[in-house]
Amino acid sequence: MPPNLTGYYRFVSQKNMEHYLQALNIGMALRKIALLLKPDKEIDHQGNHVIVKTLSTFRNYILEFDVGVEFEEDLRIVDGRKCQTIVTWEEEQLVCVQKGEVPNRGWRHWLEGEKLYLEGKQERKTKALGRGERGGNRGASWAPGYKSDECP
């Protein structure tokens, strides 16, 4: 049974993000902005329906989907593209495959303990986007956190 990813996560770290963005042909100005951001993630996971909100001071991105159902994803707010996207479970990892201008693009999210990880994929090469506390290329990572209006 896949884990429930519902939660609010605070950004912890990233690694190799610039190389990943270059491989996606993201312009230099947007890459520099993206590297400065420390986005939070808010995930609402109810059965096969998932809403992933990536929240930052620059721009927010909301991805809503049903696991296993292909849909058109509008990434114009991110990189000016649209693609066909399908998100599935591979064991305990949520795996996204995006078909479009950039071949073999996608990502995977998973939990280790209470930390949420993200690893991006493009052009038949996987690029880790961050590092968890255990070391190595483990994807961008977020730790459980509070929304600003929920702080104790």
C-alpha positions in Angstrom: 0.0 0.0 0.0 1.5 3.4 -1.0 2.1 5.9 1.8 -0.1 8.9 2.3 1.9 12.0 1.4 -0.6 14.5 2.9 1.3 17.2 4.8 3.0 20.5 4.8 6.8 20.3 4.1 9.5 23.0 4.6 12.4 23.1 2.1 15.6 21.7 3.4 18.2 21.3 0.6 18.9 20.8 -3.1 21.7 19.5 -5.3 22.3 19.6 -9.0 19.3 21.9 -9.6 21.1 24.2 -12.1 22.2 21.2 -14.3 18.7 19.9 -14.3 17.2 23.3 -15.3 19.8 23.6 -18.0 18.9 20.2 -19.4 15.3 21.4 -19.6 16.4 24.4 -21.6 15.3 26.9 -18.9 16.7 30.4 -19.5 19.5 31.7 -17.4 17.5 34.4 -15.7 14.7 32.0 -14.6 17.4 29.4 -13.5 19.1 32.0 -11.3 15.7 32.9 -9.7 14.8 29.2 -9.2 18.1 28.5 -7.4 17.4 31.3 -4.9 14.0 29.9 -4.0 13.2 27.7 -1.0 9.7 26.5 -1.9 7.4 24.8 0.6 5.3 21.8 -0.5 1.8 21.2 0.6 0.3 17.9 -0.4 -3.3 16.8 -0.1 -3.5 13.0 -0.9 -7.0 11.5 -0.7 -7.1 8.0 -2.2 -6.0 8.3 -5.9 -6.6 12.1 -6.0 -3.5 14.2 -5.2 -2.9 18.0 -5.1 0.7 19.1 -4.8 1.2 22.8 -4.1 4.7 24.2 -4.6 4.7 27.5 -2.8 7.4 30.2 -3.0 7.8 34.0 -2.7 8.2 34.2 -6.5 5.5 31.9 -7.9 3.2 29.1 -6.8 2.5 26.0 -8.8 -0.4 23.7 -8.2 -0.5 20.2 -9.7 -3.8 18.3 -9.3 -4.2 14.8 -10.7 -5.6 11.3 -10.3 -3.0 8.6 -10.0 -2.9 6.4 -13.1 -4.9 8.9 -15.3 -3.0 10.7 -18.1 -3.8 14.5 -18.4 -2.5 17.6 -20.1 -0.2 19.5 -17.7 0.2 23.2 -18.3 3.8 24.1 -17.3 3.7 27.5 -18.9 4.1 29.1 -15.5 7.2 27.0 -14.9 9.0 26.8 -18.3 6.5 27.8 -21.0 5.5 24.3 -22.1 2.6 21.9 -22.0 2.9 18.2 -21.9 1.0 14.9 -21.5 1.6 13.7 -17.9 0.8 10.5 -16.0 1.6 9.9 -12.4 1.7 6.3 -11.0 3.0 4.5 -7.9 6.2 2.4 -8.1 6.3 0.7 -4.8 6.3 3.6 -2.3 7.4 6.3 -4.8 5.0 8.6 -6.7 6.5 8.7 -10.2 5.6 11.2 -12.9 6.3 10.8 -16.7 5.9 13.9 -18.9 5.7 13.5 -22.7 6.4 16.6 -24.7 9.1 18.9 -26.0 11.7 17.6 -23.6 12.0 13.8 -23.9 12.0 11.5 -20.9 11.1 14.2 -18.5 9.5 13.6 -15.1 10.1 13.3 -11.4 9.5 11.1 -8.4 8.5 11.9 -4.8 9.0 9.7 -1.8 9.1 9.8 2.0 12.0 8.7 4.2 10.8 9.0 7.8 9.1 12.3 7.8 11.2 13.9 5.0 9.8 14.3 1.5 12.2 13.9 -1.4 12.1 14.8 -5.0 14.2 13.6 -7.9 13.9 15.1 -11.4 14.5 13.2 -14.6 15.1 14.3 -18.2 16.8 13.1 -21.4 17.4 9.5 -20.1 19.5 10.9 -17.3 18.4 11.3 -13.7 19.5 14.4 -11.9 19.2 14.5 -8.1 17.8 17.9 -7.1 18.9 17.8 -3.4 20.3 15.9 -0.5 18.7 14.5 2.5 20.4 14.3 5.9 21.6 10.7 5.2 23.9 12.0 2.4 24.3 11.1 -1.2 22.2 12.3 -4.2 18.7 11.9 -2.7 16.7 14.6 -4.4 15.4 18.0 -3.1 14.2 17.5 0.4 11.5 19.0 2.7 10.9 18.4 6.4 7.5 18.5 8.1 6.5 22.0 8.9 3.7 24.4 9.7 1.8 26.8 7.4 2.5 30.4 8.7 -1.1 30.7 9.9 -0.8 27.4 11.9 2.4 28.2 13.9 2.1 27.4 17.6 
